[in-house]
């Protein structure tokens, strides 16, 4: 007898890619036989078979070394992994997993890609160990987005103008502009770089030839305009990772707003913050003193709070102490949620609307998503009336989390 399958499926997914785009999998081990046109053994093979707007899913490996991916990108793609902090493979120290999320086994150790002509508009999400390098080209590489990734490294090499990049909801971000080549005489400027709701942001811009120490011939060099919004730096933590990175701004122009810095000093020239004379600091919270710091004295800077204690959990629920009686209390990123009485609550200002918002990664317009789970649906429950069917109708109910 022919059976009729009735499914109750609620799915809310936001994406800029066409519904007709093809999904390709790399490293999938859920079936014994690879599906032609769907499963690939290397990222490059999946990339080469794709067209603009396609999705490439990267799968974790249960091998001790985890899975690694690499290749060149010259198409506009959506490249997505499973997130992090959802099982024992990516746990730092005594960190615990995020039990609220789908716990796929295994880990992605690294995913290193070179962005070339045609890759503008590519989106990366849910990837651990993401490394991006712009290639030596005279073309522009605009509108690249990185969401919910961990251990992100971006090197703006000898590429053309890189406009409108966004790095959002990430854990551990390192941005550099290096790779100077005397033969490259194009424009290397970076405009409207937005880094938001991320833990531990490090920036190093170099406007000199590392071989000679002389200024580069390109003009302009560095960030013409950028924003660092709702980010967190914290050192000396217990039971979580220490997100403490240096900002070497090289006089780049940045708005730094609604951020929290505990144990990392906002003191210009201290080694943690240098070249910040063109930065504007608004409504940040720091454990360092004001004084002559650019956070206090730079033109346009206002609303900053200084001398906040970094030795007790007055801001975050799990920082600096995330352990009680030997038991870790939060996953490494959940520890940075604000306490109910945190002075960071409603201490920030939305730079677009002027409305109040929380400082830190869980405030602002794009709050951090725990464990980097990408905004793709996760099927986490299946209910069926019985294991056998009778009659003409067999009803199955799926529960799906949208993760937007």
RAZIJO-V189063 format. One record per helix or strand. SS is the DSSP state (H for helix, E for strand). FROM is the first residue (numbers start at 1). TO is the last residue. If there is no record, write none. Layout:
ss = <SS	SS>
from = <FROM	FROM>
to = <TO	TO>
This chain:
ss = <E	E	E	H	E	E	E	E	H	E	E	E	E	E	E	E	E	E	E	E	E	E	E	E	E	E	E	E	E	E	E	E	E	H	E	E	E	E	E	E	H	E	E	E	H	E	E>
from = <4	23	39	43	55	61	67	78	88	107	123	128	130	145	150	162	166	171	188	199	208	215	221	232	238	243	247	254	260	268	273	280	285	294	302	305	316	321	323	327	334	338	348	356	370	378	393>
to = <8	26	40	49	58	61	73	80	90	115	125	128	134	147	156	163	168	177	196	205	208	215	229	234	238	243	248	257	262	268	274	282	286	297	302	305	316	321	324	328	336	338	349	357	372	384	401>
